């Protein structure tokens, strides 16, 4: 229930009730502000922890996992997003790897792309839960299949544009970094925390093992633990920031007010971009489509441009993270992502939308109405990133 609906339910006739509701509104706003401040604190701390731990992960990635090229990092980011059911933390980790020189800008670009491919999987998981709760299979799974299909058919072609932007176009000269005074402030505030954590971990390892060991003779145990703590801190930061963001009630707010515009591709494209910019999560903004589709509020063909728009503004949080990374290439990599995905999406919307729509819907019908095809689709989405690790 929204804040406005809560007020209607309680009634606002008496001055005392109006005063109470006013205080409650201010309290909620202060709480949201608190979530923002604390969330940003842990977000920056997570990036510092990840950058510190990422350096020791280089040998593990190259020697143990065999990650040596951009295709390997594409598969790694894809699988990593499956594991955490979110793309934003994996994108932040990719930037920390770049900052620690574990991967180069092109590999960071493909790892971020992989994170977005994997993030769409959560939509299919939510659809499967709806199906298990008794909803009709096609209606429940359609949005998940569409999210994965649209994301794959836009992000994969965008890889070529991103490669060109980062290697031949001169975009690598476009570097934006925050003033050094801001980084000095960040280091003064957060580096003592990171240093204390490193000392604590090293001391614990020495007490347990008698010496600071290395995992497999290559990966320092301290780096592993710091990196794991950084991942947990990043997930915690995103959970705090989610509490501060506006809650999108699809049935009563965004979708309920646009009426006939829901049938216009450009309106849905802008709506998808807008909702994702509010939630800062493509998983959230796409997941709200699942109940809408299952209950018949929105037709599946109307969701295609919405998904395209969501896939562009989902980089807002990653763009912020890139500015907090000291390596100026971080911003360049995220900018290349935004440009490449925007170009592919706009080409489809301007020139190829109807053929593209028919192609995607034909694929959807085959997948959701044929159990062997659905199983094949799922297997392809799981096996593909694994194969990319070995190319």
N, C-alpha and C positions, 0 to 999 in steps of 0.2 A: 504494500500500500504506500502511495506517495505521500509527501508531507501535506499537500493540499487536500488529498482524500482523508487523511487523518484528522485534519482540522474540521472537515465537513462532518465526519462521524462524531466528533466530540461536541461540535456546536460552538459558535463563537458569539453567542448573544450577550453574555454578561461581561462587564469590564474585567472581573476577576479571571474569567476563562481566557479572555484575550491577552491579559497580562501574562498568565501562565504559559500560553502558547508562544508569546513573544520571547519569554525567557528560554523556553525550550529550543526555539529556533536559534537563538544566540549561542546556547550551549552546544547544539549540534555543529554550528559553524566553528566554534572554538575547538571542538573535538576533531573536526576535519582538518583544521589548520595544524593541530598538534600531530595528527597522522602524517601530514605533508612534511613537517619539519623533521620528525623522527624518522620517517621513511627515507627522506633525502640523506640524512646522516648515515643510516645503515647502507644506503645505496652507494654512497661515496666510499664508505669503509669497505664494502664488498669489492669494489673495483680495485682498491689498494691491496686487499688481501689476494685477489685473483692475480694481479700483476706480480705480486711477490712470489706467489706459489707457482705461477705459470713457468717461470724460468727453469725450475727444476723438472718440469714435465716435458721439456724438449726431447731428451733422450727416450723417454717412455713413448712419446708419440711417434718418433722417427724409427726407433729400433724395435720396440715391442709391437706397436700397432702398424708400423710400416707406412706412416703417413708422410709422403714425400712430395705430392703434387696437389694441384687445385681440385682434381676429381676426388682424391682421398679426403680432403677437408670438406667437400660437398657431402659425401657420405657420412663423415663423422658428425657434422652439424645436424644432419637429418636424423641420425640415430639418437644423438644426444637429446634432441627436442622430443623424440618419442619417449625417452626415459623420464624427462621432467614434465612432459605434457604441456610445454610452453616454448615459444620461440625466443622471447625477449631475453631470458637469462642466458641462453646459449649465444645469442648475438653479443651480449655483454662480455661473455667469456672469450669469444672470438677477438674482440677488441683488446682484451687483456693479453691474449697470446701475441697479437700484433705489437703491442706496447713492449712486450718482453722479448721481441725478435724471435719467438718460437716459430711463427709463420710470417710469410710476406703479405703485402697488401692484396694480391690476387687471391691467395689462399684464404685470407680473412673474408674477402668478398664472397667466395663460394661457400665458406662455412656459414656465413650469415644467410645466404640463399638457402642452404640446407636446413637451417633452423626454421625458416618460414615454411618450407615444405613439410617438415615434421610437425609444426604447430597445428596444421589443419587436421591432423589425425585426431585431436581431442574432440573435434566436432563430430566425427564419425563415432567415437566412443560414446558421446552423449546421445547420439541417435540410436545406438545399439541398446543403451540403457532404457530409452523410451520404448523400444521394441520389446524388451524383456518385461516391461511393465504392462504389456498388453496392447500397445498401439500397433497399427497396421505397418507391416515391414517396409513397404515402399515409401510411405509418408515419413517414417522415422529415420530411415537411412539415406534418403535422397539428399538432404543438405550436406551430410558428411561426404558423400560421394562427389557432389558438386564442388564442395570446397577443395577437396584434393585434386579434382580434375582441372578446375579453373586455375588453381595455384600452379599446378605442374605445367599447364599449357601456356602460362604467361611467364613464369619465372625461368623455365628452362630456355626458351628462346632469348630471354633477357640476358642470359649468361654471355652470349656473343657480344651484345652491346656493352655489357660491363667490362668484358675483356678488352674491347677496343678503347673504351673510355680510360682504362687504367694503364694501357700500354702504348697506344698510338695517338690518342687525341690531344694529349697535353693536359688532360684533366688532373694528372698527378701533380701539376704545378699549382692547382687550386687547393691551398691548405689554409685552414682557419683554426686558430688556437686561441684559447683564452689568455689574457694578460698574465705574464709570469708572476705577478703579485698574487693572483688567485691561486696558482699552483703552490707558491711559497706558503700561503695560508693553509691550504689543504695539507701540505706536508707537515707543517707545524702542529696541526690538530690531530691528524690521523696516523702519521708515521710512528709517534710514540706508542700508540695502541698496538700497531702491527709489530713493533719491536718487542714490546712486552709479551705479546702472544708467542712470538718466535722463541724468546728466552724461556718462556714457560714450557713450550712443547719440547724444546731441546733438553731442558732440565728433566722433564718427565721421561724422555727416552733414555737419557743417561742413567737415571735411577733404575729403570726397568732392565735395560740391556747392558749397562756398564759402559756403553759408548754409543755415539750417534751412528746408527746403522744406515745402510743404503738398501733400498728394495731392489733385489736382483742385481746388486752391484752397480746399478745405474741411477736409479731414482731415489733421491734423499727422502727419508721418511717425513722429515719436517715439511718439505715442499708439498708432499701428498696431503698431509693433514691441514696445512694452511690453505691449500686450494679447495679441499672439501669444505672447510669452514667458510671460505669465501663464497662457494656455491650456495651453502645454506643461508648465509647472510643475505645474499642477493635475492633468494626466494622470499626470505622474511621481509626484505625491503619492499618488494613488489606487493606482498600481501598487505602491508601497511598503506602503501600508496593506493591500492585498490579501495580501501575503506574510505579514502578521502575523495575519490572520484565520484561524479554524479552517477546515480543508479538509473539505468535505462530500463524503463518498463515498456517493452515493445508494443504491447497491446493498447496501452493507454496514452503513450507519449509519441515517440518518433513515428511509428507506423500508423497510429490511429488518426493523425492529423493531416496526412498528406493526400488522402483520398485517391483520386484518379491518377495522381502523379506516380503511384506505385507501378503503373504500367509503362512508364517512360524510362528507357534505359539510363538517360543522363541524370534524371532525378534520383534513381536508385544508386547510381554510381556516386553521386555527391552525398547521399544519405549514408552509404557504407563508409565513405571517407570521414564524414562528420561523427558518426557513432564511434568509430574506432579511435578518432582523435580524442573523444571524451573518455573512453574506457582504457586507452593506451594498451589494448590487448586485442589482437585479431581473434584469438580463441573465444573471448567473451562476446565480441561483436558478432561473430558468426554463429556462436552457440545459441543466441537468442532467436535465430531463424528456425531452429529445430522445433520448438513448440508451436511457433507460428505456422510452419508448414504442416506439422502433424495435425493441427486443429483446423486447417483450411483457411487461415487468415491471409496467407500469401501463396501465390503459385510459384512453383519451382523455377520457371523460366524468368521470373522477375528478380530472382536472387543473383543471377550471373553478374550483372554490372555492380550490384551491391558488394559482392565478393571482390571484384576488381578494385573498387574504391577502397575497401578495407585493407587490401594488400599493399596499398601505397602509404596510407597514413599510419600504418602499424610501425613505421620506422621512426616515429617521433621520439619515443623513449630511447631508441638506439642512437639517434642523432644527438640527444642530450648527453648520453654516455660518451659519445665520441669527443665531445668538447671537454669532458673531464679526464680524457686520456691525454697524456703529455705528447705522445707521438702525433704530429699534425696529419700524418697519413690516415689516421682513424676517421676524421671528418670526410676526407676524400673518398674513402671506401664506402661510407654510408651514403654520401651524395651520389656516387655511381649507382648504388642500389636503387635509390629513389628515381633517378633519371631513367635508368634502363627499364624498370617496371612500368613507369609512367608512359614511356614511348610505346611499348608493346600494347599496353591497355588502351591507349588512345587510338592506335592503328586499328585495333579490333573494333572499338566503338564507332569510329568514323567510317570505316570502309568494309569491315568483314563481319559485322555483328550478326546479321541473320544467318549466314552460312555457319558461323561459329556456334550460334545458339543451337541450330539443328544438329550439328556434330556432337556437341556436349550432351544434349538431351537424348540423342540416339544411344550414346554410350551409357548414359544413366539408365535408360530403359532396359538395356541388356544386362546391366550389372544387378539392379535391384529386383528384377523379375526372374532371374535365373540364378539359383543357388550356386551351381558350379562356377558361373561367371563371377559371382560375388566373392567366392573363396579365392578364385584366381586373382581378382583385383586386389584383395587384401594381401595375398602372397607377394604379388609384384611390388606393392608399396613397402613391404618389409624386406624383401630380398634385394631390391634395387640399391638401397643405401649400403647394404652389406657388401655387395659386389663392387661398389665404387671404392670401398676401402682397399681392395686388392688390385685395382687397375694401376 
